[in-house]
Every structure is written in C-alpha cells, then in structure tokens.
Amino acid sequence: GINAEYMGQQPMANALQPLPPTPQQLTSKMLSNADPQKQKQLIGERVFPLIQQREPKLAGKITGMLLEMDNTELLHLLENGQALNDKINEALAVLREHNMAVGVSAE
C-alpha cells in the first residue's frame, strides 16, 4: 500500500478542493456569454489579486481605473504580465499626479 501511505501524509482537503484564489481561466467565450456589467466583474475578480500582489494599498483604485478600459484589452492584460505591469505603472503615475493636484488645490 504505497498509495495508502502517501494519501495518509497528504491532508485530504487538498485532494477534494481545487486551489482557491485562482478562478478558472477567463476566455472570450465566457465573456461573450455574460452581460457587460458581469463581464467587468469577471475581469475585475481576476485583475484585482494580480494588482494586490504589487500594490496592496491601491489595488482597489487601480483595478477600478483599469476596468474603464476595453474588455479585450483587459483580457490581454490578464494573459500578459508585462502589459499588466505597464498599466499598473501608468495608473500609479496618474494617481500620483492626481494626488499632487489635489494637494496643491487643497491649500
């Protein structure tokens, strides 16, 4: 019973559940079946954790900014980490400028 021993060492929960936080791969087909509001939600649920790894404090804001983009572009970002990084940098730059502008006008 090698198998039995091996199973004994592994927590059963692992075998039963798919790994949580990674939702299934988002495809154009899945999106085309969803209404626009739902599409944004599906994309947001996948973009947010990626952004959160990099910018935990601003993840919500950045996700909101990126979700204003076209869905096809957003799908590209999900598949291309470098493109997503570039967009996060753009969003950060915009937020920084915005904060400075707010800081100046607040005086």
N, C-alpha and C positions, 0 to 999 in steps of 0.2 A: 503493500500500500504506500508507495511513494506519494501518489496523489493525495491520499487522505492526510498524510503528514503535512504536505505542502499547504493544503487547504486550512489545516489547523493553525498554521502560522499566520495566515493572512486574515485580517478582520473580514468577516462576512459582508459587512456593509459595503465594502469596496466592490465586491463581486456583483451586488444587486443593483447599485445605483450607477447611472452614467456620471461622469465627473460633473459637479455642478457648474461653476460660473460660466463655462463656455457654452453659449447657446449654439444650436446647430448652425452650420454654415448658411449664411443668408444668400439666396440666389435671386436672380431677376424674376424667376418664375414665382417664387414665394411672394415677392413684392407685387408682381402684377396681379396676384390674387387678392391683395389687400387694398383697402381704400387709402387715399393719400395720408390721412391722419394716422392710420395704423402703420403705414409704411415708415413714416418718420419715427414712430415709436419703436418699431423693429430695429431700425438702423441706430437710433439713439441708445437702445439697450446694448448694442454691440460696441458702439464707438466709446461710450462713457467709460467702461472699465479700462480700455486701452489708454485713454487720456488720463484716467485717475492714477495709473501707474506712474505717469510722468509728472503730472501737476495736480496732486491730490486736492489742494485748496481751491483751485479754479476749474476743476473738471466740469462742474455743472454749467458754469458760464461758457466755457469753451465749447462744450457739447452743444449748447443752445445756439452758439454762433455758427458752428459747422452745419447744424441741421437746417440752416437757411439756404444751404447750397442745394444744387440739383441732386436728386436721388442717385442718378447714375454716377455722378462724381463721388458721392458718399460711398457707394459700393466699391469704387476704385480705391478709396482710402482704406477701406476695410481689408482689401486684398494686398495693399502696398504700404508696408510700414513706413517707408521713407517718405512717401507722399503725405501720409498722415502726420509724420513729424514736421514736415514743412508747413502744413496747415496749422498745426498747434503753435508753431513759432509765429506764423502770421497773426493768429488770434491773440497770442501773448503781446505782440507788438501793438496791436490795436487797443488791447486793454490798457497797456502802459500809457499810450498816448491819451486815451480816454481819461485815465486816472490823473494824468498831468493836467489835462484840460480842465477837468473838474476841480483839481487842486487850485489852479490859477483863478478860475471864475468864482471859486468859493470865497476868495479873500475880499 
